[in-house]
Amino acid sequence: MDAKTLISDLAKAAKTAQSVLGKSDHAMRQAALTMSAQHIRQSQSEILAANAIDVAAGKARGLTDAFIDRLTLTPDRIESMANGLEAISALPDPLGAELARWQVPSGLDIARVATALGVIGIIYESRPNVTVDAAGLCIKSGNAAILRGGSDSFHTSRLLAKLMQTGLAEAGLPEDAVAMVSTSDRDAVGAMLQAVGQIDVIIPRGGKGLVGRVQDEARVPVFAHLEGICHLYLAPGADIAKATKVIVNAKMRRTGICGAAETLLIDKSMTNHLAGIAEALQQAGCHLRGDAEACALVSGMEQAEEADWSTEYLDSILSVRIIDDFEAAIDHIRTYGSGHTEAILTEDVALMDRFFAEVDSAIVIANASTQFADGGEFGLGAEIGIATGKLHARGPVGAAQLTSFKYVVRGDGTTRP
């Protein structure tokens, strides 16, 4: 079967399933999620075995350590997936929520009510947990999901999708509400991007190459972020002990995620603290690249090139720049940032508030790690991704962000003069 026919068939089945899921009782959708969580826990050994095949193949192809980290599942990560489904299940029902209601002089009563988006195509690369997060959020919000994972996680993602389908079936909901594209052929991605009228939204989750292709080729609406070039700004008034801990965590907790910090901006008034911060980073295994002024202050720091300021390393590398003042920090972020997540480190509340007001990224943080840029950490149960656009969804895309709305208008024989 050619890719276009495959995607068309999946989309038709998904649309039929979504018509059932979108009007289903919330308790049924909750049951599907909790049952899926149980099956994931019960199938831990099978999941680890499938994942071992994918990881071994990835290492044989020479994938980077950061890529392997994103691909690898552990018992803790499997438990986290199950916990995420249960957290999603416990959230309020996003469907049918009355977002606003008012009356107009004509006598009409008008309400804006949340509805499902429809059929959502999710295209992702190495992280098999996206299979569970995406399927779970779509089920919760009454949307059907067509999942196209990367070849790197093929065996793991296929098994996880089957477990989600089992949960749906046991809850009395159609299995076709979650579909896994059964081929790693790149033509399947192209077919999804062109599936106007069949897929309602595409959400890519992966590297710059994947997201760039989706944004360039898609005729279907897209929720996406191209890169996670996240900044830390060590500002006047920072508590250095607190800030150092945050900086190391923001860079080194997991270097391969989109919320990992890539650039540290040091206010000129705080340069006397740079050596200590650099030592803490280097002890954690971080390689530093700095401007000339920073290199002069830190032993072992490499000279940064212009490209470093706009690079998402996804690795244990951090670029460091000394800037003159607050305005220079904002200018750097506007010039090189990707609109994902930025953090300021300061105890100066006025400066903090200016940062919140003037930095136009999806997430702005004070005195906390950029690695909190995550739907689960925001109380959304999980996320499909971080949207950096300004239309519809922005920031972590959870169940509530996977809804649209319609207007419900009530009259009483009302006519328009």
GIWOCOR-V868141 format. One record per residue. N is the residue number from 1. SS is DSSP state (H for helix, E for strand, - for the rest). NEAR is the number of other C-alpha atoms within 12 Angstrom. Layout:
n=(N;N)
ss=(SS;SS)
near=(NEAR;NEAR)
This chain:
n=(1;2;3;4;5;6;7;8;9;10;11;12;13;14;15;16;17;18;19;20;21;22;23;24;25;26;27;28;29;30;31;32;33;34;35;36;37;38;39;40;41;42;43;44;45;46;47;48;49;50;51;52;53;54;55;56;57;58;59;60;61;62;63;64;65;66;67;68;69;70;71;72;73;74;75;76;77;78;79;80;81;82;83;84;85;86;87;88;89;90;91;92;93;94;95;96;97;98;99;100;101;102;103;104;105;106;107;108;109;110;111;112;113;114;115;116;117;118;119;120;121;122;123;124;125;126;127;128;129;130;131;132;133;134;135;136;137;138;139;140;141;142;143;144;145;146;147;148;149;150;151;152;153;154;155;156;157;158;159;160;161;162;163;164;165;166;167;168;169;170;171;172;173;174;175;176;177;178;179;180;181;182;183;184;185;186;187;188;189;190;191;192;193;194;195;196;197;198;199;200;201;202;203;204;205;206;207;208;209;210;211;212;213;214;215;216;217;218;219;220;221;222;223;224;225;226;227;228;229;230;231;232;233;234;235;236;237;238;239;240;241;242;243;244;245;246;247;248;249;250;251;252;253;254;255;256;257;258;259;260;261;262;263;264;265;266;267;268;269;270;271;272;273;274;275;276;277;278;279;280;281;282;283;284;285;286;287;288;289;290;291;292;293;294;295;296;297;298;299;300;301;302;303;304;305;306;307;308;309;310;311;312;313;314;315;316;317;318;319;320;321;322;323;324;325;326;327;328;329;330;331;332;333;334;335;336;337;338;339;340;341;342;343;344;345;346;347;348;349;350;351;352;353;354;355;356;357;358;359;360;361;362;363;364;365;366;367;368;369;370;371;372;373;374;375;376;377;378;379;380;381;382;383;384;385;386;387;388;389;390;391;392;393;394;395;396;397;398;399;400;401;402;403;404;405;406;407;408;409;410;411;412;413;414;415;416;417)
ss=(-;-;H;H;H;H;H;H;H;H;H;H;H;H;H;H;H;H;H;H;H;-;-;-;-;H;H;H;H;H;H;H;H;H;H;H;H;H;H;H;H;H;-;H;H;H;H;H;H;H;H;H;H;H;H;H;H;H;H;H;-;-;-;-;H;H;H;H;H;H;H;-;-;-;H;H;H;H;H;H;H;H;H;H;H;H;H;H;H;H;-;-;-;-;-;-;-;E;E;E;E;E;E;-;-;-;-;-;E;E;E;E;E;E;E;E;-;-;E;E;E;E;E;E;-;-;-;-;H;H;H;H;H;H;H;H;H;H;H;H;-;-;-;E;E;E;E;E;-;-;H;H;H;H;H;H;H;H;H;H;H;H;H;H;H;H;H;H;H;H;-;-;-;-;H;H;H;E;E;E;-;-;-;-;-;H;H;H;H;H;H;H;H;-;-;-;-;-;-;-;E;E;E;E;E;-;-;H;H;H;H;H;H;H;H;H;H;-;-;-;-;E;E;-;-;-;-;-;-;E;E;E;E;E;-;-;-;-;-;H;H;H;H;H;H;H;H;H;H;H;H;H;-;-;-;-;-;-;-;-;E;E;E;E;E;E;E;H;H;H;H;H;H;H;H;H;H;H;H;H;H;H;H;-;-;-;E;E;E;E;-;H;H;H;H;H;H;-;-;-;-;E;E;-;-;H;H;H;H;H;-;-;-;-;-;-;E;E;E;E;E;E;E;-;-;H;H;H;H;H;H;H;H;H;H;H;-;-;-;-;E;E;E;E;E;-;-;-;H;H;H;H;H;H;H;H;H;H;-;-;-;-;E;E;E;E;-;-;-;H;H;H;-;-;-;-;-;-;-;-;-;-;-;-;-;E;E;-;-;-;-;-;-;-;E;E;-;-;-;H;H;H;E;E;E;E;E;E;E;E;-;-;-;-;-;-;-)
near=(13;16;25;25;18;27;37;27;24;37;38;26;26;38;36;26;33;40;24;27;41;35;25;29;23;28;23;28;47;37;31;42;46;34;31;42;38;26;32;40;28;19;24;28;19;25;36;32;20;28;37;24;24;35;34;21;21;27;20;13;15;14;19;21;20;27;30;33;28;34;43;35;34;25;21;15;26;34;25;25;41;36;29;39;47;33;31;43;35;26;28;21;32;37;36;28;24;20;21;18;18;18;16;14;11;17;16;20;19;21;22;22;21;27;32;39;38;38;48;47;53;48;47;42;34;38;42;46;45;44;51;50;49;53;54;54;51;55;61;54;46;48;48;51;56;51;52;51;44;37;29;36;41;37;34;40;47;35;34;46;42;31;38;48;37;30;36;40;25;23;26;24;35;34;35;38;49;51;48;42;41;28;27;25;22;24;20;32;38;30;33;45;40;30;33;24;19;35;38;35;39;44;46;44;45;37;30;26;17;31;31;19;23;36;27;19;20;30;22;29;31;39;36;44;40;33;38;44;43;50;52;49;53;49;42;31;23;31;22;27;18;21;36;33;25;36;49;39;31;45;47;35;29;31;36;35;39;45;48;42;51;53;49;48;44;42;33;23;19;30;31;20;27;37;25;23;34;37;24;27;35;26;16;25;20;34;32;38;38;36;29;20;25;34;24;20;25;30;20;20;29;25;26;26;16;17;16;26;33;26;30;34;37;36;31;33;37;45;42;48;44;36;30;23;23;32;20;20;37;32;20;31;37;24;18;27;36;37;34;44;46;50;48;48;42;34;21;19;18;17;27;28;19;22;33;22;15;20;35;28;34;35;38;35;34;36;35;34;37;43;39;35;39;32;32;30;19;20;22;34;35;42;43;47;49;41;40;32;27;18;15;22;30;31;36;38;39;39;43;39;35;45;36;29;24;21;21;22;20;19;17;11;9;14;10;10;4)
